[in-house]
Structures are given as C-alpha cells and as structure tokens.
Amino acid sequence: MSSLTSVMRGSTNIDCNEKATYRSHKSYRPYMLQQFNEQNRDLLVNINGQLVHRDKAGVSPFDSAVQGGDAVWEGLRLYDGRIFKLHEHLARLRRSAEALSFSEIPPDEKLIDEIKRTLAANQMRDGVHIRLTLTRGVKTTSGMDPRLNQAGPTLIVLAEHKPPVYAKTGLTLITSTIRRPPPEILDPRIHHANLLNSILAKIEANNAGADDALMLDTRGFVAETNATHIFLVRNGEVATSHVVACPEGITRATVLEICAANGIPHQETDLTLDDVFGADEMFCTGTMGELAGVIRVDGRMIGSGDVGPTTRRLSELFSERTAREGVEVV
C-alpha cells in the first residue's frame, strides 16, 4: 500500500471545522456498545484460587493494581470449549510481567488450571470472554516501590458471558487528540493495566457520539484505536500500522497469518489520516470484538459507507479458524 503512504506522510490533515461539527453530532450511536448481561448476575470470580460471587469479590487496597495500575492482563475468548490462541496470550502475559520485573510469575499450567476451575464453576462453554489479570501483589505499606511487594502476585480470572462487542453493521470513529506514547516513554509491548491513555481517548469518542477513538502516535501516524488494532484496504491490499505505538496484537497477527495463507496482499507500514480517508475499507481487530468494519471516521464515509468485501471475507476466514483451533479447557 505504498500508494497510500506516499501522500502527506505524518500529516493529520483534517479540517478542524469538520471535526468540530462531527463531534457535536450525537446521532450515530448514542448507546453503549456493551450492556449488562443478565447471565452474568451471579458470576463466580477467581481471586488467587478463591471462587467468590461477583458482589463479594475484591482485592486489598494495598494491591499494586489499586495503588498504581501495576498489573498485566490478557483478554481470552472461549469458543465451544476451546480458548483461541491461549498459549500466545499466556506468552505475552509472561513477557509483560518480566518486562515489569515481577519477582514471581505463575507457570502456564497454574494459569490454565485456574481458568478451567473458573469456567467449570460458572458452567461456561461458549460465547465467553475471560479477563486474566496478574498484579504485582499486595504491598506491606502504601507506596510505589516494588520492594514493598513481598507476598507474591495476585491472580484474577474474570470470565463473563460476552459475545463479540462490536456491531457487524460498521463502526464510527473520531480522531482523538490523545496520542499513543512511543517506546522510549512506555513500551507498548508491555500489556499493562494502566489504561488511562486509552480511557481519555474513549471519553472523547463518547462525547462525540462515536463508537471508539482513532489514536495517532507522536509522529502523526495511525497507531490504533483506544481498544483495537486498525487495518485499511485499498485496491485489494490490506495494510496495518507498524508495532511502534501499539501492542503486539494477537488477533492482528492472526489476520496477517490469514492473509498470507490465502494469497491476500498485505503489509505493515506507516499509515496517515489521508490513507484512512482514502481507503476502500477499514476494519479493527481485537479479542473482545474479533473483526469489525469501520464505516465513518470524523464524519467522513470510508469507501462505500458499508462493511466491505475484504473485511467480510477476512471475518469469515477468522471464524473458520476459531471454530477449529484452540486449546481445550472445558
């Protein structure tokens, strides 16, 4: 997609009046994408091996997650008793914990066992999203210093009945004023639980009546949204951003694998907002939402304004993989 990136590289190139007009328009999707699911009313949450009703679940005020967002996490999805890309997710969790110098990290066998116990206790098999969180643990007294953590990590397994959260009819985005930091400020390969950067961008999207926010890096190139990775399609070629200011997404990597296996032209490159506005199609990827088409950005229609054929084909190929692959846990 070199033709995409040859135009005004690094430029945001968006009309401020148009953005302001769009942000004052609330009619696109004034509701939350996620709603309370009655099936989750009596969930049992696993905290350090103890299964507790959601209303009574909690961690210590001295826990590092409470004290400073000092934790790593993974989102997992259960398909007919199997977790897709489980080992890849656990490897990323371990790399993140090691990058933050956690003194103790449970072995994968322990993590999988606690996931199995949680799913069994909640009688879950399909249509489930699991948030696996590992904090640095409880501190001896309030403070930032990791040497105050002397009791080992805290492991939280939260499994919910949660189908893919994004509408298949297409999403609307706005470009956030909040930028993704470069690796020298905070390495995006660390899948950490301090999500304030994303939350601030999501607030902007909420205020604009959009589904999510597109985020740029400090150079002005597209990084990702506040919650997902971004792909563009033009003239049949699929492109996504370099992993510079976004995490090494597992669904993102799966889409690139699918493209390679099916002869779909693809590349990783720097993408500008001009590339976004000139794309034939746009879609986002993530474990919680799988693949979802994007039909408007900053009030501008992407392509025909509908979810495109390449997006639909990749979604189908992704569904085929999740139907036959994964680690059996139920």
C-alpha positions as CSV (number, residue, x, y, z in Angstrom):
1,M,0.0,0.0,0.0
2,S,2.9,2.3,-0.8
3,S,0.4,4.5,-2.8
4,L,-1.4,5.1,0.4
5,T,1.6,6.2,2.4
6,S,3.1,8.4,-0.3
7,V,0.7,11.3,0.4
8,M,1.5,13.7,3.2
9,R,3.3,11.2,5.4
10,G,2.9,12.0,9.1
11,S,0.3,14.7,8.4
12,T,-3.0,14.7,10.3
13,N,-4.6,16.8,7.5
14,I,-8.1,17.1,8.9
15,D,-10.4,20.1,8.7
16,C,-10.9,21.4,12.2
17,N,-14.4,22.7,11.5
18,E,-15.4,19.4,10.1
19,K,-14.1,17.6,13.2
20,A,-15.9,20.0,15.5
21,T,-19.2,19.6,13.5
22,Y,-18.9,15.8,13.8
23,R,-18.1,15.9,17.5
24,S,-21.2,17.9,18.2
25,H,-23.4,15.4,16.3
26,K,-24.7,12.7,18.6
27,S,-26.9,10.7,16.2
28,Y,-24.6,7.9,15.1
29,R,-24.6,5.6,18.1
30,P,-25.8,7.2,21.3
31,Y,-25.8,3.9,23.2
32,M,-23.0,1.9,24.9
33,L,-21.7,-1.0,22.8
34,Q,-21.6,-3.1,26.0
35,Q,-24.6,-3.6,28.2
36,F,-25.2,-5.6,31.4
37,N,-25.8,-9.3,30.6
38,E,-28.3,-11.0,33.0
39,Q,-26.4,-14.2,32.5
40,N,-23.5,-12.6,34.5
41,R,-25.6,-11.7,37.5
42,D,-24.2,-14.5,39.7
43,L,-20.7,-14.9,38.3
44,L,-18.0,-16.5,40.4
45,V,-14.7,-14.6,40.2
46,N,-11.4,-16.4,40.8
47,I,-9.1,-14.3,43.0
48,N,-5.9,-16.2,43.9
49,G,-7.7,-19.5,43.6
50,Q,-10.7,-18.5,45.7
51,L,-14.0,-18.5,43.8
52,V,-16.2,-15.6,45.1
53,H,-19.5,-14.2,44.0
54,R,-19.0,-11.1,41.9
55,D,-20.7,-8.9,44.6
56,K,-18.2,-10.0,47.2
57,A,-15.1,-10.2,45.1
58,G,-12.3,-7.7,45.8
59,V,-8.7,-7.1,46.3
60,S,-6.7,-5.4,49.0
61,P,-6.4,-1.6,49.0
62,F,-2.7,-2.4,49.3
63,D,-2.7,-4.3,46.0
64,S,-0.4,-2.9,43.3
65,A,-3.3,-2.8,40.8
66,V,-5.1,-0.4,43.2
67,Q,-2.0,1.5,44.2
68,G,-0.7,2.3,40.7
69,G,-2.2,0.2,38.0
70,D,0.8,-2.1,38.4
71,A,-0.5,-5.2,36.7
72,V,-0.6,-7.0,33.4
73,W,-3.5,-8.7,31.7
74,E,-4.8,-10.6,28.8
75,G,-8.3,-11.0,27.1
76,L,-9.1,-14.5,26.1
77,R,-12.1,-15.8,24.2
78,L,-13.8,-19.2,24.6
79,Y,-15.2,-20.9,21.5
80,D,-17.1,-24.2,22.1
81,G,-14.8,-25.3,25.0
82,R,-11.6,-24.1,23.4
83,I,-9.6,-20.9,24.0
84,F,-8.3,-19.5,20.8
85,K,-4.5,-18.6,20.8
86,L,-4.3,-19.4,24.5
87,H,-0.5,-20.1,24.5
88,E,0.2,-16.9,22.6
89,H,-1.8,-14.9,25.1
90,L,0.0,-16.5,28.1
91,A,3.4,-15.9,26.4
92,R,2.5,-12.2,26.1
93,L,1.4,-12.1,29.7
94,R,4.7,-13.6,30.8
95,R,6.7,-11.2,28.6
96,S,4.9,-8.2,30.0
97,A,5.4,-9.4,33.6
98,E,9.0,-10.0,33.0
99,A,9.4,-6.5,31.4
100,L,8.0,-5.1,34.6
101,S,10.3,-7.2,36.8
102,F,7.7,-9.2,38.6
103,S,9.5,-11.2,41.1
104,E,7.2,-14.2,40.7
105,I,5.1,-15.3,37.7
106,P,2.9,-18.4,38.0
107,P,3.7,-21.2,35.5
108,D,1.3,-21.6,32.5
109,E,0.0,-24.9,34.0
110,K,-1.2,-23.0,37.1
111,L,-2.8,-20.2,35.0
112,I,-4.6,-22.8,32.8
113,D,-5.8,-24.7,35.8
114,E,-7.3,-21.7,37.4
115,I,-9.0,-20.7,34.1
116,K,-10.5,-24.2,33.9
117,R,-11.7,-24.1,37.5
118,T,-13.4,-20.7,36.9
119,L,-15.2,-21.9,33.7
120,A,-16.4,-25.1,35.4
121,A,-17.7,-23.2,38.4
122,N,-19.7,-20.9,36.1
123,Q,-20.7,-23.7,33.8
124,M,-19.4,-21.9,30.7
125,R,-18.5,-23.3,27.3
126,D,-19.1,-20.8,24.5
127,G,-19.5,-17.1,23.9
128,V,-17.3,-16.2,26.8
129,H,-14.7,-13.6,27.3
130,I,-12.0,-14.1,30.0
131,R,-10.0,-11.3,31.5
132,L,-6.9,-12.7,33.1
133,T,-5.1,-10.2,35.3
134,L,-1.8,-10.6,37.2
135,T,-0.8,-7.8,39.6
136,R,2.5,-7.4,41.4
137,G,0.6,-8.3,44.5
138,V,-0.1,-6.8,47.9
139,K,2.3,-4.2,49.4
140,T,3.4,-4.1,53.0
141,T,2.5,-0.4,53.1
142,S,1.2,2.2,50.6
143,G,3.9,3.3,48.1
144,M,5.3,2.9,44.6
145,D,8.5,0.9,45.4
146,P,8.2,-2.7,44.1
147,R,10.3,-3.8,47.0
148,L,7.2,-3.3,49.2
149,N,5.7,-6.2,47.4
150,Q,6.7,-9.2,49.5
151,A,3.7,-11.6,49.2
152,G,3.8,-12.7,45.6
153,P,1.4,-11.7,42.8
154,T,-2.4,-11.5,42.7
155,L,-4.1,-13.6,40.0
156,I,-7.6,-12.7,38.9
157,V,-9.7,-14.7,36.5
158,L,-12.9,-13.0,35.4
159,A,-15.0,-14.9,32.9
160,E,-18.1,-13.4,31.5
161,H,-20.8,-14.4,29.0
162,K,-19.9,-11.8,26.4
163,P,-20.3,-12.2,22.6
164,P,-18.2,-10.0,20.3
165,V,-18.9,-6.5,21.4
166,Y,-18.8,-4.6,18.1
167,A,-21.7,-4.2,15.7
168,K,-21.2,-6.0,12.4
169,T,-23.0,-3.2,10.6
170,G,-20.0,-0.9,11.0
171,L,-18.4,1.4,13.5
172,T,-17.9,5.1,13.6
173,L,-14.6,6.6,14.9
174,I,-13.3,10.1,15.7
175,T,-9.6,11.0,15.8
176,S,-8.5,11.6,19.3
177,T,-6.4,14.5,20.5
178,I,-4.7,12.0,22.8
179,R,-1.5,10.4,21.3
180,R,-0.1,7.0,21.8
181,P,3.3,7.2,23.5
182,P,6.5,5.9,21.8
183,P,8.5,3.0,23.2
184,E,11.0,5.3,25.0
185,I,8.1,6.7,27.1
186,L,6.2,3.4,27.6
187,D,6.9,0.3,25.7
188,P,3.6,-0.8,24.0
189,R,4.7,-4.4,24.1
190,I,4.0,-4.3,27.8
191,H,0.4,-5.3,28.1
192,H,-0.2,-3.4,31.3
193,A,-3.3,-2.5,33.2
194,N,-2.8,1.3,33.4
195,L,-5.3,2.2,30.6
196,L,-5.7,6.0,31.3
197,N,-4.3,6.9,27.9
198,S,-7.0,4.8,26.2
199,I,-9.7,5.9,28.6
200,L,-9.1,9.6,27.9
201,A,-9.4,8.8,24.2
202,K,-12.6,6.8,24.8
203,I,-14.1,9.8,26.7
204,E,-13.5,11.9,23.6
205,A,-15.3,9.3,21.5
206,N,-18.2,9.1,23.9
207,N,-18.6,12.9,23.9
208,A,-18.6,12.8,20.1
209,G,-21.2,10.1,19.9
210,A,-18.7,7.8,18.2
211,D,-18.0,4.1,18.9
212,D,-14.3,4.5,19.5
213,A,-11.4,6.8,19.0
214,L,-8.6,6.5,16.4
215,M,-5.3,7.3,18.0
216,L,-2.1,8.6,16.4
217,D,1.4,8.3,17.6
218,T,3.6,11.3,18.3
219,R,4.8,11.3,14.7
220,G,1.3,11.8,13.4
221,F,0.9,8.2,12.1
222,V,-2.0,5.9,12.9
223,A,-1.3,3.8,16.0
224,E,-4.6,2.0,16.8
225,T,-7.9,2.8,18.4
226,N,-8.4,3.1,22.1
227,A,-9.1,-0.6,22.2
228,T,-8.2,-2.3,18.9
229,H,-5.8,-2.5,16.0
230,I,-6.6,-0.9,12.7
231,F,-6.4,-2.3,9.1
232,L,-7.0,-0.5,5.8
233,V,-7.9,-2.0,2.5
234,R,-7.2,-0.2,-0.9
235,N,-7.2,-1.9,-4.3
236,G,-7.4,-5.3,-2.7
237,E,-4.3,-4.8,-0.5
238,V,-4.5,-5.0,3.3
239,A,-2.3,-2.7,5.4
240,T,-1.8,-2.2,9.2
241,S,0.4,0.0,11.2
242,H,3.9,-1.0,12.4
243,V,4.0,-2.1,16.0
244,V,5.6,1.1,17.2
245,A,3.0,2.7,19.4
246,C,0.6,-0.2,19.7
247,P,0.9,-3.6,21.4
248,E,1.7,-6.8,19.5
249,G,-1.9,-7.8,18.9
250,I,-2.7,-11.5,18.7
251,T,-5.9,-11.0,16.6
252,R,-3.8,-8.6,14.5
253,A,-1.2,-11.3,14.0
254,T,-3.9,-13.8,13.1
255,V,-5.3,-11.6,10.4
256,L,-1.8,-11.3,8.9
257,E,-1.5,-15.1,9.0
258,I,-4.8,-15.5,7.3
259,C,-3.8,-13.0,4.6
260,A,-0.5,-14.9,3.9
261,A,-2.3,-18.3,3.9
262,N,-4.9,-17.1,1.4
263,G,-2.8,-15.1,-1.0
264,I,-4.3,-11.7,0.1
265,P,-1.8,-8.9,-0.5
266,H,-0.8,-7.3,2.8
267,Q,1.8,-5.2,4.5
268,E,2.8,-3.4,7.7
269,T,3.5,0.2,7.1
270,D,3.2,3.8,8.4
271,L,-0.4,5.0,7.8
272,T,-1.7,8.6,7.8
273,L,-5.1,10.0,8.2
274,D,-5.1,10.7,4.4
275,D,-4.6,6.9,4.0
276,V,-7.6,6.4,6.2
277,F,-9.9,8.8,4.4
278,G,-8.8,7.4,1.0
279,A,-9.2,3.7,1.9
280,D,-11.8,1.4,0.2
281,E,-12.3,-0.4,3.5
282,M,-11.3,-0.1,7.1
283,F,-11.7,-2.6,10.0
284,C,-10.5,-3.1,13.5
285,T,-9.4,-6.2,15.4
286,G,-9.2,-7.5,18.9
287,T,-10.1,-10.4,21.1
288,M,-13.2,-8.8,22.6
289,G,-14.6,-7.7,19.3
290,E,-12.9,-10.0,16.7
291,L,-13.1,-8.2,13.3
292,A,-15.4,-5.2,12.9
293,G,-15.7,-2.9,9.9
294,V,-15.4,0.9,10.3
295,I,-17.7,3.0,8.0
296,R,-17.0,6.5,9.2
297,V,-14.1,8.5,10.7
298,D,-14.5,12.1,11.8
299,G,-17.8,12.2,9.9
300,R,-16.3,11.1,6.6
301,M,-17.5,8.0,4.9
302,I,-15.0,5.2,4.4
303,G,-15.3,3.7,0.9
304,S,-18.9,3.0,0.1
305,G,-20.0,3.5,3.7
306,D,-20.7,-0.2,4.2
307,V,-18.6,-3.1,5.6
308,G,-16.5,-4.1,2.5
309,P,-16.0,-7.5,0.8
310,T,-12.4,-7.9,2.0
311,T,-13.5,-7.3,5.6
312,R,-16.3,-9.7,5.3
313,R,-14.1,-12.4,3.8
314,L,-11.4,-12.0,6.5
315,S,-14.1,-12.2,9.1
316,E,-15.4,-15.5,7.6
317,L,-11.8,-16.9,7.5
318,F,-11.2,-15.8,11.1
319,S,-14.4,-17.5,12.2
320,E,-13.3,-20.7,10.4
321,R,-10.1,-20.7,12.4
322,T,-11.8,-20.1,15.8
323,A,-14.2,-22.9,15.0
324,R,-11.4,-25.5,14.6
325,E,-8.4,-24.2,16.6
326,G,-7.7,-23.5,20.2
327,V,-6.8,-25.2,23.5
328,E,-9.5,-27.3,25.0
329,V,-10.3,-26.2,28.6
330,V,-13.9,-27.4,29.1
